[in-house]
Amino acid sequence: SYELTQPPSVSVSPGQTARITCSGDALPKQYAYWYQQKPGQAPVLVIYKDSERPSGIPERFSGSSSGTTVTLTISGVQAEDEADYYCQSADSSGTYGWVFGGGTKLTVL
Amino acid sequence: QVTLRESGPALVKPTQTLTLTCTFSGFSLSTSGMCVSWIRQPPGKALEWLALIDWDDDKYYSTSLKTRLTISKDTSKNQVVLTMTNMDPVDTATYYCARIRDQTPDYWGQGTLVTVSS
């Protein structure tokens, strides 16, 4: 079955840049989406279609794509950005199935 | 304002069938390009996609769970229903519904925790 691979954890100090990667064979053909999830809360969309930012999401959140890897970048990390981050995409087989990455815990030191 | 709310039993017994309802407002599922999806998250684990229904009543299911899932919609009531048969303790999770517009899952409900235990 198709999988998206994320690092389990990323740690940065406040004000630094955090980069969270997501790898999958179908990513060159399918859009990627990124969600932020804080404890006890529902996921919140922070990036859609690889690099678009929804209204209300701070400009420090950005997304990029290169080959089979997409990256969520958080510039000038703030303490409030500490959360789990999930990437999501679709299987390119045409079944329209979604796939989620395993999630990355972002720790702000 | 778009909102989605999941409802259903908090506790089900093994082998029972789970029925969850997503009640939404602020959009119509009869609008072209609109979809609703179900996603779940076991405690402390990652998100898992379950099923999706679109404005044209096309339905899509997780390959690993498709034999147990049925998704349906009632456009007049602004509801999407998911049934999952033969529940097992490993199905204990928070179940979310989400709106998809133009391929983008932009709004999620707050989720409902379902525990499977005898």
HADDOCK unambig.tbl for C-alpha pairs under 7 A between the chains (distance, minus, plus):
assign (segid A and resid 41 and name CA) (segid B and resid 110 and name CA) 6.89 0.50 0.50
assign (segid A and resid 42 and name CA) (segid B and resid 108 and name CA) 6.90 0.50 0.50
assign (segid A and resid 42 and name CA) (segid B and resid 109 and name CA) 7.00 0.50 0.50
assign (segid A and resid 42 and name CA) (segid B and resid 110 and name CA) 5.30 0.50 0.50
assign (segid A and resid 42 and name CA) (segid B and resid 111 and name CA) 6.72 0.50 0.50
assign (segid A and resid 45 and name CA) (segid B and resid 106 and name CA) 6.20 0.50 0.50
assign (segid A and resid 48 and name CA) (segid B and resid 104 and name CA) 6.57 0.50 0.50
assign (segid A and resid 96 and name CA) (segid B and resid 60 and name CA) 6.72 0.50 0.50
assign (segid A and resid 97 and name CA) (segid B and resid 60 and name CA) 6.90 0.50 0.50
assign (segid A and resid 97 and name CA) (segid B and resid 61 and name CA) 6.82 0.50 0.50
assign (segid A and resid 97 and name CA) (segid B and resid 62 and name CA) 6.30 0.50 0.50
assign (segid A and resid 98 and name CA) (segid B and resid 49 and name CA) 5.98 0.50 0.50
assign (segid A and resid 99 and name CA) (segid B and resid 49 and name CA) 6.55 0.50 0.50
assign (segid A and resid 100 and name CA) (segid B and resid 47 and name CA) 6.29 0.50 0.50
assign (segid A and resid 100 and name CA) (segid B and resid 48 and name CA) 6.43 0.50 0.50
assign (segid A and resid 102 and name CA) (segid B and resid 46 and name CA) 5.42 0.50 0.50
assign (segid A and resid 103 and name CA) (segid B and resid 46 and name CA) 6.19 0.50 0.50
